[in-house]
Structure formats: C-alpha cells, structure tokens
Amino acid sequence: MKFTAKEKYALESALDGYIKGLLRDIQKWSNDVAVEACKELLASAESAMEKIKS
C-alpha cells in the first residue's frame, strides 16, 4: 500500500503514541490477562508500523 508523505507521517505518529501507551500499560499492570492483551495489541501495532515504513 502506498502512502503520501503526509499520510505516512500521520500514521507513524499515531502508531508511535499508541505503542508507547501500550508499553506503559504493560509495565504498570499486574493483571496477566490485561498484560497479555496489551502484548498482542503491541505486536499488531509494531507490525503495522513496519508495513508503513517499508
């Protein structure tokens, strides 16, 4: 999928904030179910970021 420079910047910025939030949540939560859900979301977000950057 091709993105314009502005679209790519917007997507990367949004995903970066989302990823940072998930990392903070993983560190502060002790509930195993919540942490595992965050890790799954994190993996998906990181995968999306790699696709956008390529």
C-alpha distances in whole Angstrom, upper triangle without the diagonal:
4,7,10,13,14,11,11,15,15,13,14,18,18,17,19,22,21,21,24,26,25,27,30,30,30,33,35,35,38,37,35,33,32,31,29,27,26,25,23,21,21,20,17,16,17,14,11,13,12,9,8,11,10
4,7,10,12,9,9,13,14,12,14,17,17,17,19,22,22,22,25,27,27,28,31,32,32,34,36,37,39,39,38,36,34,33,32,30,28,27,26,23,23,22,19,18,18,16,13,13,13,10,8,10,10
4,6,8,6,6,9,10,9,11,14,15,15,17,19,20,20,23,24,25,26,29,30,31,33,35,35,38,38,37,35,33,32,31,29,27,27,25,23,22,22,19,17,17,16,13,13,13,11,8,10,10
4,5,5,6,9,10,11,12,14,15,16,18,20,21,22,24,26,27,28,30,31,32,34,36,37,40,40,39,38,35,34,34,32,30,29,28,25,25,24,22,20,20,19,16,15,16,14,11,12,13
4,6,5,6,9,10,10,12,14,15,16,18,20,21,22,24,26,27,29,30,31,33,35,36,39,39,39,38,35,34,34,32,29,29,28,25,24,24,22,19,19,19,16,14,15,14,11,11,13
4,5,5,6,9,10,11,12,14,15,17,18,20,21,23,24,26,27,29,30,32,33,35,38,38,38,36,34,33,33,31,28,28,28,25,24,24,22,19,20,20,17,15,17,16,12,13,15
4,5,5,6,8,10,11,12,14,16,16,18,20,21,22,24,26,27,28,30,32,33,36,36,35,34,31,30,30,28,26,26,25,22,21,22,19,16,17,17,14,13,15,13,10,11,14
4,5,5,6,8,10,10,12,14,15,16,18,20,21,22,24,26,27,28,30,31,34,34,34,32,30,29,29,26,24,24,23,20,19,19,17,14,15,15,12,10,11,11,7,8,10
4,6,5,6,9,10,10,12,14,15,16,18,20,21,23,24,26,27,29,30,33,34,34,32,30,28,29,27,24,24,24,21,19,20,18,15,15,16,13,11,13,13,9,10,13
4,6,5,6,9,10,11,12,14,16,17,18,20,21,23,24,26,28,29,32,32,32,31,28,27,27,25,22,23,23,19,18,20,18,14,15,16,13,11,14,14,11,12,15
4,5,5,6,8,10,10,12,14,15,16,18,20,21,22,24,26,27,30,30,29,28,25,24,24,22,20,20,19,16,15,16,14,11,12,13,9,8,11,11,8,10,13
4,6,5,6,9,10,10,12,14,15,16,18,20,21,22,24,26,29,29,28,28,25,23,24,22,19,19,19,16,14,15,14,10,10,12,9,7,10,10,7,8,12
4,6,5,6,9,10,11,12,14,16,17,19,20,22,23,24,28,28,28,28,24,23,24,22,19,20,20,17,15,17,16,12,13,15,12,10,13,14,11,12,15
4,5,5,6,9,10,11,12,14,16,17,19,20,22,22,26,26,26,25,22,21,22,19,17,18,18,14,13,15,14,10,12,14,11,10,14,14,12,13,17
4,5,5,6,8,10,10,12,14,15,16,18,20,21,24,24,24,23,20,19,19,17,14,15,14,11,10,12,10,7,8,10,8,7,11,12,10,11,15
4,5,5,6,9,10,11,12,14,15,17,19,20,23,24,24,23,20,19,20,18,15,15,16,13,11,13,12,9,9,12,11,8,11,13,12,12,16
4,5,5,6,9,10,11,12,14,16,17,18,22,22,23,22,19,18,19,17,14,15,16,13,11,14,14,10,11,15,13,11,15,17,15,16,19
4,6,5,6,9,10,11,12,14,16,16,20,20,20,19,16,15,16,14,11,12,13,9,8,12,11,8,10,13,11,11,14,16,15,16,19
4,5,5,6,9,10,11,13,14,15,18,19,19,18,15,14,14,13,10,10,11,9,6,9,10,7,7,11,11,9,12,15,14,15,18
4,5,5,6,9,10,11,13,14,18,19,19,19,16,14,16,15,11,12,14,12,9,12,13,10,11,14,14,13,15,18,17,17,21
4,5,5,6,9,10,11,12,16,16,17,17,14,12,15,13,10,12,14,11,9,13,14,11,13,16,16,15,18,20,19,20,23
4,5,5,6,9,10,10,14,14,14,14,11,9,11,10,6,8,10,8,6,10,11,9,11,14,14,14,17,19,19,20,23
4,5,5,6,9,10,13,14,14,15,12,10,12,12,8,8,11,10,8,11,13,11,11,15,16,15,17,20,20,20,23
4,5,5,6,9,12,14,15,16,12,11,13,13,10,11,14,13,11,14,16,14,15,18,19,18,20,23,23,23,26
4,5,5,6,9,11,12,12,9,8,11,11,7,10,13,11,11,14,16,14,16,19,19,19,22,24,24,25,27
4,6,6,8,9,10,11,8,5,8,9,6,7,11,11,10,12,15,14,15,18,19,19,21,23,24,25,27
4,6,8,11,11,13,11,8,12,13,10,11,14,14,13,15,18,17,17,20,22,21,23,26,26,26,29
4,7,9,11,13,11,9,13,14,11,13,16,16,15,18,20,19,20,23,24,24,26,28,29,29,32
4,6,8,10,7,7,10,11,10,12,15,15,15,17,19,19,20,23,24,24,26,29,29,30,32
4,6,9,8,7,10,12,12,13,16,17,17,19,21,21,22,25,26,27,28,31,32,32,35
4,6,5,6,9,10,11,12,14,16,16,18,20,21,22,24,26,27,28,30,31,33,35
4,6,5,6,9,10,10,12,14,15,16,19,20,21,23,24,25,27,29,30,31,33
4,6,5,6,9,10,11,12,14,16,17,18,20,21,23,24,26,28,29,30,32
4,5,5,6,9,10,11,12,14,16,16,18,20,21,22,24,26,27,28,30
4,5,5,6,9,10,10,12,14,15,16,18,20,21,22,24,25,27,29
4,5,5,6,9,10,11,13,14,15,17,19,20,21,23,25,26,27
4,5,5,6,9,10,11,12,14,16,17,18,20,21,23,25,26
4,5,5,6,9,10,10,12,14,15,16,18,20,21,22,24
4,5,5,6,9,10,10,12,14,15,16,18,20,21,23
4,5,5,6,9,10,11,13,14,16,17,19,20,22
4,5,5,6,9,10,11,12,14,15,17,18,20
4,5,5,6,8,10,10,12,14,15,16,18
4,5,5,6,9,10,11,12,14,15,17
4,5,5,6,9,10,11,12,14,16
4,5,5,6,9,10,11,12,14
4,5,5,6,9,10,11,12
4,5,5,6,9,10,11
4,5,5,6,9,10
4,5,5,6,9
4,5,5,6
4,5,5
4,6
4
